[in-house]
Amino acid sequence: MSVDTSAAELTMTKAAWYQSTSAYARPSLGKAVWQMVNTFAPYLFLWGLMIFMVQRDYPYWMTLLLALPAGGLWHNPRRFRSVQEFP
């Protein structure tokens, strides 16, 4: 399976790039709140479950398995990007 695209089709002018991505430059409070809810709720649930498992003497390896998805919910690579990285 091959994709036949020319270099002209792949290049965009800077103005066209800004125009096509300008909709994402405006903040949205509703989207921000939803992202916080759907990230922190499972994160706090996993923390509560880990605390429950430690208090009930479940094996530590089972608790550490829950730490992996909790760490994935906590990590956000965009948080570490500086403003200077964007054109």
FIZA-883532 format. One record per atom (N, C-alpha, C, CB): residue number from 0; residue in one letter; atom name; x, y, z. Coordinates in Angstrom, 3 decimals. Glycine has a CB too. Layout:
// FIZA-883532
fimi: NUM, torza: A, vonu: CA, east: X, north: Y, up: Z
...
// end
This chain:
// FIZA-883532
fimi: 0, torza: M, vonu: N, east: 0.844, north: -1.170, up: 0.000
fimi: 0, torza: M, vonu: CA, east: 0.000, north: 0.000, up: 0.000
fimi: 0, torza: M, vonu: C, east: 0.888, north: 1.232, up: 0.000
fimi: 0, torza: M, vonu: CB, east: -0.960, north: -0.001, up: 1.212
fimi: 1, torza: S, vonu: N, east: 0.731, north: 2.052, up: -0.990
fimi: 1, torza: S, vonu: CA, east: 1.540, north: 3.261, up: -1.072
fimi: 1, torza: S, vonu: C, east: 0.629, north: 4.465, up: -1.248
fimi: 1, torza: S, vonu: CB, east: 2.559, north: 3.171, up: -2.233
fimi: 2, torza: V, vonu: N, east: 1.087, north: 5.545, up: -0.707
fimi: 2, torza: V, vonu: CA, east: 0.345, north: 6.802, up: -0.821
fimi: 2, torza: V, vonu: C, east: 1.118, north: 7.691, up: -1.757
fimi: 2, torza: V, vonu: CB, east: 0.131, north: 7.492, up: 0.571
fimi: 3, torza: D, vonu: N, east: 0.481, north: 8.124, up: -2.828
fimi: 3, torza: D, vonu: CA, east: 1.142, north: 8.941, up: -3.828
fimi: 3, torza: D, vonu: C, east: 0.769, north: 10.400, up: -3.603
fimi: 3, torza: D, vonu: CB, east: 0.761, north: 8.485, up: -5.256
fimi: 4, torza: T, vonu: N, east: 1.654, north: 11.121, up: -2.944
fimi: 4, torza: T, vonu: CA, east: 1.419, north: 12.541, up: -2.709
fimi: 4, torza: T, vonu: C, east: 2.632, north: 13.313, up: -3.190
fimi: 4, torza: T, vonu: CB, east: 1.133, north: 12.829, up: -1.206
fimi: 5, torza: S, vonu: N, east: 2.368, north: 14.445, up: -3.770
fimi: 5, torza: S, vonu: CA, east: 3.471, north: 15.273, up: -4.240
fimi: 5, torza: S, vonu: C, east: 3.889, north: 16.218, up: -3.124
fimi: 5, torza: S, vonu: CB, east: 3.073, north: 16.064, up: -5.516
fimi: 6, torza: A, vonu: N, east: 5.055, north: 16.777, up: -3.262
fimi: 6, torza: A, vonu: CA, east: 5.577, north: 17.706, up: -2.256
fimi: 6, torza: A, vonu: C, east: 4.708, north: 18.955, up: -2.180
fimi: 6, torza: A, vonu: CB, east: 7.034, north: 18.090, up: -2.574
fimi: 7, torza: A, vonu: N, east: 4.111, north: 19.354, up: -3.271
fimi: 7, torza: A, vonu: CA, east: 3.263, north: 20.539, up: -3.276
fimi: 7, torza: A, vonu: C, east: 2.014, north: 20.327, up: -2.427
fimi: 7, torza: A, vonu: CB, east: 2.872, north: 20.906, up: -4.705
fimi: 8, torza: E, vonu: N, east: 1.497, north: 19.094, up: -2.425
fimi: 8, torza: E, vonu: CA, east: 0.319, north: 18.801, up: -1.614
fimi: 8, torza: E, vonu: C, east: 0.648, north: 18.801, up: -0.125
fimi: 8, torza: E, vonu: CB, east: -0.273, north: 17.457, up: -2.015
fimi: 9, torza: L, vonu: N, east: 1.872, north: 18.487, up: 0.223
fimi: 9, torza: L, vonu: CA, east: 2.260, north: 18.369, up: 1.622
fimi: 9, torza: L, vonu: C, east: 2.676, north: 19.690, up: 2.248
fimi: 9, torza: L, vonu: CB, east: 3.375, north: 17.389, up: 1.751
fimi: 10, torza: T, vonu: N, east: 3.044, north: 20.650, up: 1.447
fimi: 10, torza: T, vonu: CA, east: 3.503, north: 21.923, up: 1.999
fimi: 10, torza: T, vonu: C, east: 2.333, north: 22.891, up: 2.123
fimi: 10, torza: T, vonu: CB, east: 4.615, north: 22.534, up: 1.118
fimi: 11, torza: M, vonu: N, east: 2.328, north: 23.603, up: 3.224
fimi: 11, torza: M, vonu: CA, east: 1.318, north: 24.632, up: 3.459
fimi: 11, torza: M, vonu: C, east: 2.053, north: 25.936, up: 3.728
fimi: 11, torza: M, vonu: CB, east: 0.363, north: 24.253, up: 4.654
fimi: 12, torza: T, vonu: N, east: 1.467, north: 26.997, up: 3.305
fimi: 12, torza: T, vonu: CA, east: 2.072, north: 28.282, up: 3.637
fimi: 12, torza: T, vonu: C, east: 1.833, north: 28.547, up: 5.119
fimi: 12, torza: T, vonu: CB, east: 1.487, north: 29.435, up: 2.752
fimi: 13, torza: K, vonu: N, east: 2.643, north: 29.416, up: 5.661
fimi: 13, torza: K, vonu: CA, east: 2.517, north: 29.742, up: 7.076
fimi: 13, torza: K, vonu: C, east: 1.150, north: 30.350, up: 7.379
fimi: 13, torza: K, vonu: CB, east: 3.629, north: 30.703, up: 7.500
fimi: 14, torza: A, vonu: N, east: 0.677, north: 31.194, up: 6.494
fimi: 14, torza: A, vonu: CA, east: -0.636, north: 31.825, up: 6.698
fimi: 14, torza: A, vonu: C, east: -1.754, north: 30.788, up: 6.679
fimi: 14, torza: A, vonu: CB, east: -0.893, north: 32.892, up: 5.620
fimi: 15, torza: A, vonu: N, east: -1.668, north: 29.842, up: 5.763
fimi: 15, torza: A, vonu: CA, east: -2.689, north: 28.795, up: 5.695
fimi: 15, torza: A, vonu: C, east: -2.637, north: 27.914, up: 6.945
fimi: 15, torza: A, vonu: CB, east: -2.501, north: 27.936, up: 4.425
fimi: 16, torza: W, vonu: N, east: -1.429, north: 27.667, up: 7.438
fimi: 16, torza: W, vonu: CA, east: -1.284, north: 26.854, up: 8.658
fimi: 16, torza: W, vonu: C, east: -1.923, north: 27.567, up: 9.852
fimi: 16, torza: W, vonu: CB, east: 0.214, north: 26.562, up: 8.947
fimi: 17, torza: Y, vonu: N, east: -1.647, north: 28.859, up: 10.001
fimi: 17, torza: Y, vonu: CA, east: -2.242, north: 29.621, up: 11.100
fimi: 17, torza: Y, vonu: C, east: -3.761, north: 29.683, up: 10.964
fimi: 17, torza: Y, vonu: CB, east: -1.659, north: 31.040, up: 11.147
fimi: 18, torza: Q, vonu: N, east: -4.238, north: 29.818, up: 9.752
fimi: 18, torza: Q, vonu: CA, east: -5.678, north: 29.892, up: 9.534
fimi: 18, torza: Q, vonu: C, east: -6.348, north: 28.574, up: 9.897
fimi: 18, torza: Q, vonu: CB, east: -5.982, north: 30.257, up: 8.078
fimi: 19, torza: S, vonu: N, east: -5.745, north: 27.462, up: 9.535
fimi: 19, torza: S, vonu: CA, east: -6.371, north: 26.163, up: 9.813
fimi: 19, torza: S, vonu: C, east: -6.287, north: 25.775, up: 11.281
fimi: 19, torza: S, vonu: CB, east: -5.723, north: 25.086, up: 8.972
fimi: 20, torza: T, vonu: N, east: -5.339, north: 26.329, up: 12.030
fimi: 20, torza: T, vonu: CA, east: -5.205, north: 25.978, up: 13.444
fimi: 20, torza: T, vonu: C, east: -5.678, north: 27.079, up: 14.386
fimi: 20, torza: T, vonu: CB, east: -3.773, north: 25.647, up: 13.749
fimi: 21, torza: S, vonu: N, east: -6.189, north: 28.176, up: 13.850
fimi: 21, torza: S, vonu: CA, east: -6.590, north: 29.301, up: 14.700
fimi: 21, torza: S, vonu: C, east: -7.753, north: 28.952, up: 15.618
fimi: 21, torza: S, vonu: CB, east: -6.964, north: 30.490, up: 13.844
fimi: 22, torza: A, vonu: N, east: -8.595, north: 28.018, up: 15.230
fimi: 22, torza: A, vonu: CA, east: -9.726, north: 27.633, up: 16.077
fimi: 22, torza: A, vonu: C, east: -9.256, north: 27.013, up: 17.388
fimi: 22, torza: A, vonu: CB, east: -10.633, north: 26.654, up: 15.335
fimi: 23, torza: Y, vonu: N, east: -8.086, north: 26.419, up: 17.382
fimi: 23, torza: Y, vonu: CA, east: -7.563, north: 25.771, up: 18.585
fimi: 23, torza: Y, vonu: C, east: -6.786, north: 26.731, up: 19.482
fimi: 23, torza: Y, vonu: CB, east: -6.674, north: 24.612, up: 18.195
fimi: 24, torza: A, vonu: N, east: -6.590, north: 27.953, up: 19.051
fimi: 24, torza: A, vonu: CA, east: -5.829, north: 28.929, up: 19.833
fimi: 24, torza: A, vonu: C, east: -6.688, north: 29.610, up: 20.887
fimi: 24, torza: A, vonu: CB, east: -5.222, north: 29.974, up: 18.918
fimi: 25, torza: R, vonu: N, east: -7.992, north: 29.565, up: 20.703
fimi: 25, torza: R, vonu: CA, east: -8.896, north: 30.218, up: 21.655
fimi: 25, torza: R, vonu: C, east: -9.234, north: 29.250, up: 22.785
fimi: 25, torza: R, vonu: CB, east: -10.194, north: 30.705, up: 20.946
fimi: 26, torza: P, vonu: N, east: -9.103, north: 29.702, up: 24.040
fimi: 26, torza: P, vonu: CA, east: -9.420, north: 28.821, up: 25.165
fimi: 26, torza: P, vonu: C, east: -10.924, north: 28.588, up: 25.293
fimi: 26, torza: P, vonu: CB, east: -8.874, north: 29.408, up: 26.464
fimi: 27, torza: S, vonu: N, east: -11.259, north: 27.446, up: 25.825
fimi: 27, torza: S, vonu: CA, east: -12.656, north: 27.104, up: 26.052
fimi: 27, torza: S, vonu: C, east: -12.795, north: 26.646, up: 27.498
fimi: 27, torza: S, vonu: CB, east: -13.148, north: 25.999, up: 25.053
fimi: 28, torza: L, vonu: N, east: -13.539, north: 27.404, up: 28.288
fimi: 28, torza: L, vonu: CA, east: -13.706, north: 27.066, up: 29.699
fimi: 28, torza: L, vonu: C, east: -14.405, north: 25.728, up: 29.865
fimi: 28, torza: L, vonu: CB, east: -14.491, north: 28.156, up: 30.416
fimi: 29, torza: G, vonu: N, east: -15.414, north: 25.468, up: 29.066
fimi: 29, torza: G, vonu: CA, east: -16.139, north: 24.199, up: 29.163
fimi: 29, torza: G, vonu: C, east: -15.240, north: 23.001, up: 28.898
fimi: 29, torza: G, vonu: CB, east: -17.301, north: 24.186, up: 28.190
fimi: 30, torza: K, vonu: N, east: -14.417, north: 23.091, up: 27.857
fimi: 30, torza: K, vonu: CA, east: -13.502, north: 21.991, up: 27.541
fimi: 30, torza: K, vonu: C, east: -12.444, north: 21.832, up: 28.628
fimi: 30, torza: K, vonu: CB, east: -12.829, north: 22.227, up: 26.180
fimi: 31, torza: A, vonu: N, east: -11.982, north: 22.941, up: 29.180
fimi: 31, torza: A, vonu: CA, east: -10.965, north: 22.882, up: 30.227
fimi: 31, torza: A, vonu: C, east: -11.517, north: 22.230, up: 31.486
fimi: 31, torza: A, vonu: CB, east: -10.444, north: 24.284, up: 30.545
fimi: 32, torza: V, vonu: N, east: -12.730, north: 22.611, up: 31.861
fimi: 32, torza: V, vonu: CA, east: -13.342, north: 22.013, up: 33.055
fimi: 32, torza: V, vonu: C, east: -13.586, north: 20.530, up: 32.836
fimi: 32, torza: V, vonu: CB, east: -14.665, north: 22.723, up: 33.407
fimi: 33, torza: W, vonu: N, east: -14.082, north: 20.151, up: 31.659
fimi: 33, torza: W, vonu: CA, east: -14.323, north: 18.741, up: 31.379
fimi: 33, torza: W, vonu: C, east: -13.011, north: 17.944, up: 31.412
fimi: 33, torza: W, vonu: CB, east: -15.013, north: 18.580, up: 30.012
fimi: 34, torza: Q, vonu: N, east: -11.946, north: 18.504, up: 30.882
fimi: 34, torza: Q, vonu: CA, east: -10.665, north: 17.803, up: 30.906
fimi: 34, torza: Q, vonu: C, east: -10.169, north: 17.618, up: 32.337
fimi: 34, torza: Q, vonu: CB, east: -9.625, north: 18.566, up: 30.083
fimi: 35, torza: M, vonu: N, east: -10.376, north: 18.615, up: 33.182
fimi: 35, torza: M, vonu: CA, east: -9.979, north: 18.486, up: 34.584
fimi: 35, torza: M, vonu: C, east: -10.807, north: 17.396, up: 35.274
fimi: 35, torza: M, vonu: CB, east: -10.145, north: 19.838, up: 35.322
fimi: 36, torza: V, vonu: N, east: -12.109, north: 17.370, up: 35.012
fimi: 36, torza: V, vonu: CA, east: -12.981, north: 16.381, up: 35.652
fimi: 36, torza: V, vonu: C, east: -12.639, north: 14.973, up: 35.185
fimi: 36, torza: V, vonu: CB, east: -14.457, north: 16.691, up: 35.356
fimi: 37, torza: N, vonu: N, east: -12.496, north: 14.782, up: 33.874
fimi: 37, torza: N, vonu: CA, east: -12.276, north: 13.425, up: 33.397
fimi: 37, torza: N, vonu: C, east: -10.836, north: 12.952, up: 33.592
fimi: 37, torza: N, vonu: CB, east: -12.644, north: 13.335, up: 31.942
fimi: 38, torza: T, vonu: N, east: -9.968, north: 13.806, up: 34.133
fimi: 38, torza: T, vonu: CA, east: -8.619, north: 13.388, up: 34.500
fimi: 38, torza: T, vonu: C, east: -8.503, north: 13.184, up: 36.002
fimi: 38, torza: T, vonu: CB, east: -7.594, north: 14.418, up: 34.028
fimi: 39, torza: F, vonu: N, east: -8.972, north: 14.147, up: 36.784
fimi: 39, torza: F, vonu: CA, east: -8.788, north: 14.074, up: 38.229
fimi: 39, torza: F, vonu: C, east: -9.718, north: 13.069, up: 38.897
fimi: 39, torza: F, vonu: CB, east: -8.999, north: 15.430, up: 38.837
fimi: 40, torza: A, vonu: N, east: -10.916, north: 12.867, up: 38.391
fimi: 40, torza: A, vonu: CA, east: -11.820, north: 11.897, up: 39.009
fimi: 40, torza: A, vonu: C, east: -11.236, north: 10.482, up: 38.976
fimi: 40, torza: A, vonu: CB, east: -13.177, north: 11.918, up: 38.303
fimi: 41, torza: P, vonu: N, east: -10.786, north: 9.979, up: 37.818
fimi: 41, torza: P, vonu: CA, east: -10.174, north: 8.650, up: 37.830
fimi: 41, torza: P, vonu: C, east: -8.867, north: 8.613, up: 38.620
fimi: 41, torza: P, vonu: CB, east: -9.921, north: 8.187, up: 36.410
fimi: 42, torza: Y, vonu: N, east: -8.115, north: 9.715, up: 38.585
fimi: 42, torza: Y, vonu: CA, east: -6.857, north: 9.784, up: 39.345
fimi: 42, torza: Y, vonu: C, east: -7.132, north: 9.655, up: 40.838
fimi: 42, torza: Y, vonu: CB, east: -6.111, north: 11.108, up: 39.052
fimi: 43, torza: L, vonu: N, east: -8.094, north: 10.412, up: 41.342
fimi: 43, torza: L, vonu: CA, east: -8.430, north: 10.336, up: 42.761
fimi: 43, torza: L, vonu: C, east: -9.040, north: 8.982, up: 43.121
fimi: 43, torza: L, vonu: CB, east: -9.396, north: 11.458, up: 43.135
fimi: 44, torza: F, vonu: N, east: -9.819, north: 8.410, up: 42.216
fimi: 44, torza: F, vonu: CA, east: -10.368, north: 7.075, up: 42.451
fimi: 44, torza: F, vonu: C, east: -9.251, north: 6.042, up: 42.591
fimi: 44, torza: F, vonu: CB, east: -11.316, north: 6.677, up: 41.310
fimi: 45, torza: L, vonu: N, east: -8.267, north: 6.107, up: 41.698
fimi: 45, torza: L, vonu: CA, east: -7.154, north: 5.159, up: 41.777
fimi: 45, torza: L, vonu: C, east: -6.355, north: 5.340, up: 43.054
fimi: 45, torza: L, vonu: CB, east: -6.239, north: 5.315, up: 40.572
fimi: 46, torza: W, vonu: N, east: -6.146, north: 6.590, up: 43.476
fimi: 46, torza: W, vonu: CA, east: -5.451, north: 6.829, up: 44.742
fimi: 46, torza: W, vonu: C, east: -6.237, north: 6.244, up: 45.909
fimi: 46, torza: W, vonu: CB, east: -5.226, north: 8.334, up: 44.957
fimi: 47, torza: G, vonu: N, east: -7.534, north: 6.461, up: 45.920
fimi: 47, torza: G, vonu: CA, east: -8.366, north: 5.900, up: 46.978
fimi: 47, torza: G, vonu: C, east: -8.322, north: 4.388, up: 46.982
fimi: 47, torza: G, vonu: CB, east: -9.794, north: 6.371, up: 46.828
fimi: 48, torza: L, vonu: N, east: -8.351, north: 3.788, up: 45.812
fimi: 48, torza: L, vonu: CA, east: -8.270, north: 2.330, up: 45.708
fimi: 48, torza: L, vonu: C, east: -6.914, north: 1.819, up: 46.186
fimi: 48, torza: L, vonu: CB, east: -8.519, north: 1.884, up: 44.263
fimi: 49, torza: M, vonu: N, east: -5.851, north: 2.535, up: 45.876
fimi: 49, torza: M, vonu: CA, east: -4.519, north: 2.124, up: 46.349
fimi: 49, torza: M, vonu: C, east: -4.432, north: 2.225, up: 47.872
fimi: 49, torza: M, vonu: CB, east: -3.417, north: 2.995, up: 45.696
fimi: 50, torza: I, vonu: N, east: -4.979, north: 3.279, up: 48.439
fimi: 50, torza: I, vonu: CA, east: -4.972, north: 3.420, up: 49.906
fimi: 50, torza: I, vonu: C, east: -5.780, north: 2.301, up: 50.533
fimi: 50, torza: I, vonu: CB, east: -5.541, north: 4.798, up: 50.337
fimi: 51, torza: F, vonu: N, east: -6.938, north: 2.004, up: 49.957
fimi: 51, torza: F, vonu: CA, east: -7.771, north: 0.907, up: 50.451
fimi: 51, torza: F, vonu: C, east: -7.007, north: -0.415, up: 50.420
fimi: 51, torza: F, vonu: CB, east: -9.058, north: 0.794, up: 49.617
fimi: 52, torza: M, vonu: N, east: -6.301, north: -0.671, up: 49.321
fimi: 52, torza: M, vonu: CA, east: -5.576, north: -1.939, up: 49.177
fimi: 52, torza: M, vonu: C, east: -4.435, north: -2.040, up: 50.187
fimi: 52, torza: M, vonu: CB, east: -5.026, north: -2.081, up: 47.749
fimi: 53, torza: V, vonu: N, east: -3.749, north: -0.946, up: 50.463
fimi: 53, torza: V, vonu: CA, east: -2.656, north: -0.978, up: 51.446
fimi: 53, torza: V, vonu: C, east: -3.223, north: -1.209, up: 52.842
fimi: 53, torza: V, vonu: CB, east: -1.835, north: 0.342, up: 51.407
fimi: 54, torza: Q, vonu: N, east: -4.326, north: -0.548, up: 53.167
fimi: 54, torza: Q, vonu: CA, east: -4.927, north: -0.712, up: 54.490
fimi: 54, torza: Q, vonu: C, east: -5.498, north: -2.104, up: 54.696
fimi: 54, torza: Q, vonu: CB, east: -6.013, north: 0.315, up: 54.698
fimi: 55, torza: R, vonu: N, east: -5.924, north: -2.760, up: 53.649
fimi: 55, torza: R, vonu: CA, east: -6.498, north: -4.105, up: 53.745
fimi: 55, torza: R, vonu: C, east: -5.460, north: -5.210, up: 53.523
fimi: 55, torza: R, vonu: CB, east: -7.623, north: -4.256, up: 52.736
fimi: 56, torza: D, vonu: N, east: -4.199, north: -4.837, up: 53.526
fimi: 56, torza: D, vonu: CA, east: -3.078, north: -5.781, up: 53.404
fimi: 56, torza: D, vonu: C, east: -3.083, north: -6.591, up: 52.108
fimi: 56, torza: D, vonu: CB, east: -3.094, north: -6.725, up: 54.568
fimi: 57, torza: Y, vonu: N, east: -3.472, north: -5.941, up: 51.009
fimi: 57, torza: Y, vonu: CA, east: -3.295, north: -6.577, up: 49.710
fimi: 57, torza: Y, vonu: C, east: -1.810, north: -6.535, up: 49.377
fimi: 57, torza: Y, vonu: CB, east: -4.152, north: -5.872, up: 48.597
fimi: 58, torza: P, vonu: N, east: -1.340, north: -7.435, up: 48.513
fimi: 58, torza: P, vonu: CA, east: 0.087, north: -7.400, up: 48.156
fimi: 58, torza: P, vonu: C, east: 0.465, north: -6.066, up: 47.511
fimi: 58, torza: P, vonu: CB, east: 0.430, north: -8.559, up: 47.201
fimi: 59, torza: Y, vonu: N, east: 1.663, north: -5.603, up: 47.841
fimi: 59, torza: Y, vonu: CA, east: 2.113, north: -4.312, up: 47.315
fimi: 59, torza: Y, vonu: C, east: 2.231, north: -4.303, up: 45.800
fimi: 59, torza: Y, vonu: CB, east: 3.442, north: -3.944, up: 47.922
fimi: 60, torza: W, vonu: N, east: 2.533, north: -5.450, up: 45.206
fimi: 60, torza: W, vonu: CA, east: 2.675, north: -5.474, up: 43.755
fimi: 60, torza: W, vonu: C, east: 1.345, north: -5.157, up: 43.080
fimi: 60, torza: W, vonu: CB, east: 3.197, north: -6.839, up: 43.288
fimi: 61, torza: M, vonu: N, east: 0.233, north: -5.538, up: 43.707
fimi: 61, torza: M, vonu: CA, east: -1.078, north: -5.213, up: 43.136
fimi: 61, torza: M, vonu: C, east: -1.340, north: -3.701, up: 43.221
fimi: 61, torza: M, vonu: CB, east: -2.200, north: -5.998, up: 43.871
fimi: 62, torza: T, vonu: N, east: -0.920, north: -3.120, up: 44.335
fimi: 62, torza: T, vonu: CA, east: -1.078, north: -1.680, up: 44.499
fimi: 62, torza: T, vonu: C, east: -0.201, north: -0.928, up: 43.506
fimi: 62, torza: T, vonu: CB, east: -0.734, north: -1.261, up: 45.935
fimi: 63, torza: L, vonu: N, east: 1.016, north: -1.403, up: 43.310
fimi: 63, torza: L, vonu: CA, east: 1.917, north: -0.750, up: 42.363
fimi: 63, torza: L, vonu: C, east: 1.415, north: -0.866, up: 40.927
fimi: 63, torza: L, vonu: CB, east: 3.312, north: -1.347, up: 42.471
fimi: 64, torza: L, vonu: N, east: 0.671, north: -1.915, up: 40.623
fimi: 64, torza: L, vonu: CA, east: 0.085, north: -2.012, up: 39.284
fimi: 64, torza: L, vonu: C, east: -0.916, north: -0.877, up: 39.048
fimi: 64, torza: L, vonu: CB, east: -0.604, north: -3.382, up: 39.096
fimi: 65, torza: L, vonu: N, east: -1.619, north: -0.477, up: 40.100
fimi: 65, torza: L, vonu: CA, east: -2.554, north: 0.639, up: 39.959
fimi: 65, torza: L, vonu: C, east: -1.835, north: 1.984, up: 39.848
fimi: 65, torza: L, vonu: CB, east: -3.512, north: 0.666, up: 41.139
fimi: 66, torza: A, vonu: N, east: -0.601, north: 2.026, up: 40.308
fimi: 66, torza: A, vonu: CA, east: 0.162, north: 3.272, up: 40.210
fimi: 66, torza: A, vonu: C, east: 0.512, north: 3.599, up: 38.756
fimi: 66, torza: A, vonu: CB, east: 1.444, north: 3.177, up: 41.049
fimi: 67, torza: L, vonu: N, east: 0.581, north: 2.599, up: 37.898
fimi: 67, torza: L, vonu: CA, east: 0.916, north: 2.849, up: 36.486
fimi: 67, torza: L, vonu: C, east: -0.166, north: 3.665, up: 35.775
fimi: 67, torza: L, vonu: CB, east: 1.122, north: 1.521, up: 35.753
fimi: 68, torza: P, vonu: N, east: -1.437, north: 3.250, up: 35.822
fimi: 68, torza: P, vonu: CA, east: -2.432, north: 4.119, up: 35.174
fimi: 68, torza: P, vonu: C, east: -2.608, north: 5.459, up: 35.893
fimi: 68, torza: P, vonu: CB, east: -3.772, north: 3.405, up: 35.105
fimi: 69, torza: A, vonu: N, east: -2.410, north: 5.479, up: 37.216
fimi: 69, torza: A, vonu: CA, east: -2.502, north: 6.757, up: 37.943
fimi: 69, torza: A, vonu: C, east: -1.406, north: 7.707, up: 37.470
fimi: 69, torza: A, vonu: CB, east: -2.393, north: 6.531, up: 39.481
fimi: 70, torza: G, vonu: N, east: -0.202, north: 7.187, up: 37.274
fimi: 70, torza: G, vonu: CA, east: 0.888, north: 8.017, up: 36.760
fimi: 70, torza: G, vonu: C, east: 0.613, north: 8.499, up: 35.346
fimi: 70, torza: G, vonu: CB, east: 2.194, north: 7.248, up: 36.793
fimi: 71, torza: G, vonu: N, east: -0.032, north: 7.657, up: 34.549
fimi: 71, torza: G, vonu: CA, east: -0.393, north: 8.062, up: 33.196
fimi: 71, torza: G, vonu: C, east: -1.417, north: 9.182, up: 33.183
fimi: 71, torza: G, vonu: CB, east: -0.926, north: 6.882, up: 32.429
fimi: 72, torza: L, vonu: N, east: -2.335, north: 9.164, up: 34.151
fimi: 72, torza: L, vonu: CA, east: -3.315, north: 10.243, up: 34.240
fimi: 72, torza: L, vonu: C, east: -2.676, north: 11.536, up: 34.737
fimi: 72, torza: L, vonu: CB, east: -4.463, north: 9.839, up: 35.162
fimi: 73, torza: W, vonu: N, east: -1.652, north: 11.422, up: 35.558
fimi: 73, torza: W, vonu: CA, east: -0.996, north: 12.607, up: 36.108
fimi: 73, torza: W, vonu: C, east: -0.087, north: 13.277, up: 35.086
fimi: 73, torza: W, vonu: CB, east: -0.195, north: 12.237, up: 37.346
fimi: 74, torza: H, vonu: N, east: 0.561, north: 12.485, up: 34.244
fimi: 74, torza: H, vonu: CA, east: 1.537, north: 13.011, up: 33.301
fimi: 74, torza: H, vonu: C, east: 0.834, north: 13.697, up: 32.141
fimi: 74, torza: H, vonu: CB, east: 2.451, north: 11.893, up: 32.788
fimi: 75, torza: N, vonu: N, east: 1.228, north: 14.911, up: 31.864
fimi: 75, torza: N, vonu: CA, east: 0.711, north: 15.658, up: 30.731
fimi: 75, torza: N, vonu: C, east: 1.900, north: 16.325, up: 30.043
fimi: 75, torza: N, vonu: CB, east: -0.367, north: 16.715, up: 31.178
fimi: 76, torza: P, vonu: N, east: 2.328, north: 15.824, up: 28.897
fimi: 76, torza: P, vonu: CA, east: 3.531, north: 16.376, up: 28.262
fimi: 76, torza: P, vonu: C, east: 3.389, north: 17.838, up: 27.861
fimi: 76, torza: P, vonu: CB, east: 3.878, north: 15.567, up: 27.048
fimi: 77, torza: R, vonu: N, east: 2.176, north: 18.317, up: 27.612
fimi: 77, torza: R, vonu: CA, east: 2.005, north: 19.720, up: 27.230
fimi: 77, torza: R, vonu: C, east: 2.305, north: 20.660, up: 28.389
fimi: 77, torza: R, vonu: CB, east: 0.589, north: 19.961, up: 26.726
fimi: 78, torza: R, vonu: N, east: 2.223, north: 20.140, up: 29.614
fimi: 78, torza: R, vonu: CA, east: 2.466, north: 20.985, up: 30.780
fimi: 78, torza: R, vonu: C, east: 3.916, north: 21.461, up: 30.809
fimi: 78, torza: R, vonu: CB, east: 2.128, north: 20.226, up: 32.074
fimi: 79, torza: F, vonu: N, east: 4.820, north: 20.706, up: 30.213
fimi: 79, torza: F, vonu: CA, east: 6.248, north: 21.024, up: 30.290
fimi: 79, torza: F, vonu: C, east: 6.747, north: 21.829, up: 29.104
fimi: 79, torza: F, vonu: CB, east: 7.045, north: 19.761, up: 30.398
fimi: 80, torza: R, vonu: N, east: 5.888, north: 22.164, up: 28.171
fimi: 80, torza: R, vonu: CA, east: 6.306, north: 22.939, up: 27.007
fimi: 80, torza: R, vonu: C, east: 6.278, north: 24.414, up: 27.330
fimi: 80, torza: R, vonu: CB, east: 5.412, north: 22.641, up: 25.798
fimi: 81, torza: S, vonu: N, east: 7.276, north: 25.097, up: 26.911
fimi: 81, torza: S, vonu: CA, east: 7.309, north: 26.545, up: 27.143
fimi: 81, torza: S, vonu: C, east: 6.656, north: 27.251, up: 25.961
fimi: 81, torza: S, vonu: CB, east: 8.774, north: 27.052, up: 27.349
fimi: 82, torza: V, vonu: N, east: 6.297, north: 28.481, up: 26.166
fimi: 82, torza: V, vonu: CA, east: 5.644, north: 29.279, up: 25.121
fimi: 82, torza: V, vonu: C, east: 6.604, north: 29.505, up: 23.961
fimi: 82, torza: V, vonu: CB, east: 5.157, north: 30.635, up: 25.687
fimi: 83, torza: Q, vonu: N, east: 7.897, north: 29.556, up: 24.218
fimi: 83, torza: Q, vonu: CA, east: 8.868, north: 29.820, up: 23.163
fimi: 83, torza: Q, vonu: C, east: 8.947, north: 28.678, up: 22.151
fimi: 83, torza: Q, vonu: CB, east: 10.234, north: 30.064, up: 23.768
fimi: 84, torza: E, vonu: N, east: 8.465, north: 27.500, up: 22.497
fimi: 84, torza: E, vonu: CA, east: 8.525, north: 26.376, up: 21.552
fimi: 84, torza: E, vonu: C, east: 7.519, north: 26.509, up: 20.440
fimi: 84, torza: E, vonu: CB, east: 8.301, north: 25.074, up: 22.271
fimi: 85, torza: F, vonu: N, east: 6.515, north: 27.360, up: 20.615
fimi: 85, torza: F, vonu: CA, east: 5.492, north: 27.510, up: 19.598
fimi: 85, torza: F, vonu: C, east: 5.853, north: 28.681, up: 18.684
fimi: 85, torza: F, vonu: CB, east: 4.102, north: 27.722, up: 20.245
fimi: 86, torza: P, vonu: N, east: 5.562, north: 28.547, up: 17.379
fimi: 86, torza: P, vonu: CA, east: 5.926, north: 29.630, up: 16.449
fimi: 86, torza: P, vonu: C, east: 5.101, north: 30.867, up: 16.659
fimi: 86, torza: P, vonu: CB, east: 5.776, north: 29.174, up: 15.025
// end
